[in-house]
């Protein structure tokens, strides 16, 4: 996925109200920008951090600039939670996710379950439909003796737990159900569920896997020009 136009650079002043941040652009202008991320963004909200922003062409937007990247731990991290579906869709189309090869038809945001919308529905004539939920991952905390570990979620997610239940129902009915975690940073070697931040989600994933839901994790290459799926990450402890 390439950004539609060159990103603007700046430095973070503060993030607040979940979806807003104050930044100072490279030319010295201070402005408020949209933060497309409802999570806690642990470790990604440090004042003074280098940031990169996109500018919307919609003149009616109150905040025309959107926070896209932030530098943390010496690497670029994608924080826009609207991008993972596009990144994964492009990767599937290019056969870069071996577990999801062989589905010529792909649809996004398809209704299923109890009022939910699945991120991707993959279809082929010779196999059951494959329901894919994509979760954005950007958390990495110092963990003694554990190496460089990506974690999800970074705060309690009732919506994420509901998706696990919906996928379990798909698997029980004979469909294929996949939870795909996309790490929008390149400095991680393994992946784990942050059960200390959301025990309910961790237990829910265990139950979903027992019900037949598949789980995969992929890291990304992140640059100021775009974000692309890179390589699979093993699940710590699995």
C-alpha positions in Angstrom: 0.0 0.0 0.0 1.5 3.3 -1.1 0.4 6.6 0.4 -1.5 8.7 -2.1 0.8 11.7 -1.7 4.1 12.5 0.1 3.6 12.7 3.9 4.3 15.8 5.9 6.8 15.5 8.8 6.6 17.0 12.3 6.9 16.3 16.0 4.2 15.2 18.4 3.2 17.6 21.1 0.4 15.5 22.7 -2.3 13.1 22.0 -5.7 13.6 23.6 -9.4 12.7 23.4 -8.3 9.5 21.6 -8.8 10.8 18.1 -6.9 14.1 18.3 -3.2 15.2 18.6 -1.3 18.4 18.6 1.8 18.5 16.4 4.3 21.0 15.2 5.1 20.6 11.5 8.6 20.8 10.0 8.0 24.4 9.0 7.1 25.4 12.6 3.3 25.5 12.2 1.4 24.2 15.2 -1.8 22.3 14.3 -4.3 19.7 15.5 -4.6 16.5 13.6 -6.9 13.5 13.4 -5.7 10.2 15.0 -7.4 7.2 13.4 -6.8 4.9 16.3 -9.1 4.1 19.2 -6.5 2.2 21.2 -4.3 3.2 24.0 -1.2 3.6 21.8 1.1 2.6 24.6 4.6 3.8 23.9 3.5 5.7 20.8 2.4 9.0 22.4 5.6 10.4 23.7 5.9 14.2 23.3 8.7 15.1 20.8 8.3 11.9 18.8 8.8 12.3 15.0 5.5 11.9 13.1 4.4 11.8 9.5 1.0 13.0 8.4 -1.3 12.7 5.3 -3.4 15.6 4.1 -7.0 15.0 3.0 -8.4 16.4 -0.2 -11.8 16.9 1.5 -12.0 20.6 2.2 -14.9 20.1 4.6 -12.9 18.1 7.1 -12.3 20.0 10.4 -8.9 18.4 10.7 -7.4 17.9 7.3 -4.2 16.2 8.5 -4.2 12.6 9.6 -1.5 10.9 11.8 0.0 8.0 9.8 3.4 7.1 11.2 5.3 7.7 14.4 8.8 6.9 15.3 9.2 4.7 18.4 12.1 2.5 19.6 14.1 3.6 16.5 11.6 2.4 14.0 8.6 3.6 12.1 5.2 2.4 13.3 1.9 2.7 11.4 -0.9 3.9 13.6 -3.7 4.3 11.1 -6.1 1.4 11.9 -8.0 2.0 8.6 -5.0 0.7 6.5 -4.6 -3.0 7.6 -7.6 -4.2 5.5 -6.1 -2.6 2.4 -2.7 -3.9 3.1 -4.0 -7.5 3.6 -6.2 -7.3 0.5 -3.3 -6.3 -1.7 -1.1 -9.0 -0.2 -3.8 -11.7 -0.8 -4.2 -10.5 -4.4 -0.5 -10.9 -4.9 -0.5 -14.4 -3.3 1.8 -13.2 -0.5 -0.1 -14.9 2.3 0.3 -18.7 1.6 -2.5 -19.6 4.1 -5.0 -17.6 2.0 -4.1 -18.5 -1.6 -6.7 -19.9 -3.9 -9.6 -17.5 -3.5 -10.3 -15.6 -6.7 -13.1 -13.6 -5.3 -12.7 -11.1 -2.5 -15.3 -8.8 -0.8 -14.8 -6.3 2.0 -17.1 -5.3 4.9 -19.7 -8.1 4.3 -22.4 -8.5 6.9 -22.4 -11.7 8.9 -23.2 -13.0 12.3 -25.2 -10.9 14.7 -25.0 -7.5 13.0 -21.2 -7.6 12.4 -19.3 -7.0 9.2 -16.3 -9.2 8.4 -13.2 -7.4 7.1 -12.7 -9.8 4.2 -14.8 -12.6 2.7 -12.8 -14.8 0.4 -14.7 -17.1 -2.0 -13.9 -19.9 -4.5 -16.1 -22.4 -6.3 -14.3 -25.5 -4.9 -14.2 -24.7 -1.1 -16.2 -23.1 1.7 -16.1 -19.3 2.0 -13.3 -17.9 4.2 -14.1 -15.2 6.7 -11.1 -13.1 7.6 -11.0 -10.6 10.5 -7.9 -8.3 10.4 -6.5 -6.7 13.6 -4.1 -3.9 13.7 -1.1 -4.4 16.0 1.5 -1.8 17.0 2.2 -2.5 20.7 5.7 -3.6 21.7 6.7 -3.4 25.3 10.1 -4.2 26.9 9.8 -7.8 28.1 12.8 -9.3 29.9 14.1 -12.5 28.3 11.3 -12.5 25.6 13.1 -10.7 22.8 11.1 -8.3 20.5 7.5 -9.2 20.9 4.5 -7.6 19.2 1.3 -7.7 21.3 -2.4 -7.3 20.9 -4.6 -5.7 22.2 -3.2 -2.6 23.8 -6.4 -2.0 25.8 -9.6 -4.0 26.5 -11.6 -4.7 23.3 -15.2 -5.9 23.6 -15.5 -5.5 19.9 -12.6 -7.8 19.3 -14.0 -10.4 21.7 -17.3 -10.3 19.8 -15.5 -10.9 16.5 -13.9 -14.1 18.0 -17.4 -15.3 18.9 -18.7 -14.5 15.4 -15.7 -16.4 13.8 -16.3 -19.4 16.1 -19.9 -19.6 14.8 -18.6 -19.5 11.2 -16.3 -22.4 11.9 -19.0 -24.4 13.7 -21.3 -24.0 10.6 -18.7 -25.4 8.2 -17.1 -22.2 6.9 -13.5 -21.3 7.3 -12.7 -18.6 9.9 -9.4 -16.7 10.1 -8.1 -14.1 12.6 -5.1 -12.3 11.0 -3.0 -9.9 13.1 -1.1 -7.3 11.1 1.9 -5.7 12.9 2.5 -2.3 11.4 6.2 -2.2 12.5 9.2 -4.2 11.4 11.1 -4.6 14.7 9.3 -7.6 16.2 10.3 -11.3 16.0 7.3 -13.0 17.7 3.7 -12.2 18.6 1.6 -12.7 21.7 -1.8 -11.9 23.1 -1.4 -9.3 25.9 -3.5 -11.2 28.4 -2.5 -8.8 31.2 -4.3 -6.0 29.3 -7.3 -8.0 28.3 -7.8 -11.4 29.8 -11.3 -11.7 28.3 -9.9 -11.5 24.8 -7.1 -13.9 25.5 -9.5 -16.5 26.8 -11.8 -15.8 23.9 -9.0 -16.5 21.4 -8.2 -19.8 23.1 -11.9 -20.8 22.8 -12.1 -19.7 19.2 -9.0 -21.7 18.2 -10.6 -24.8 20.0 -13.7 -24.2 17.8 -11.6 -24.2 14.6 -10.7 -20.6 14.1 -7.3 -20.2 12.5 -4.9 -17.4 13.7 -1.9 -16.0 11.8 0.3 -13.0 12.3 2.4 -11.0 9.8 4.8 -8.1 10.2 5.0 -5.2 7.8 7.7 -3.1 6.2 7.0 0.5 7.0 8.4 3.5 5.2 7.4 7.1 4.6 6.1 6.1 1.2 4.0 3.1 2.1 3.3 0.0 4.2 3.6 -3.5 2.9 3.1 -7.0 4.3 6.5 -8.5 5.0 6.9 -11.8 6.8 5.0 -14.2 9.2 5.6 -13.9 12.9 5.4 -17.0 15.2 3.0 -16.9 18.2 5.0 -16.9 21.4 4.1 -20.0 23.5 2.1 -21.8 20.8 
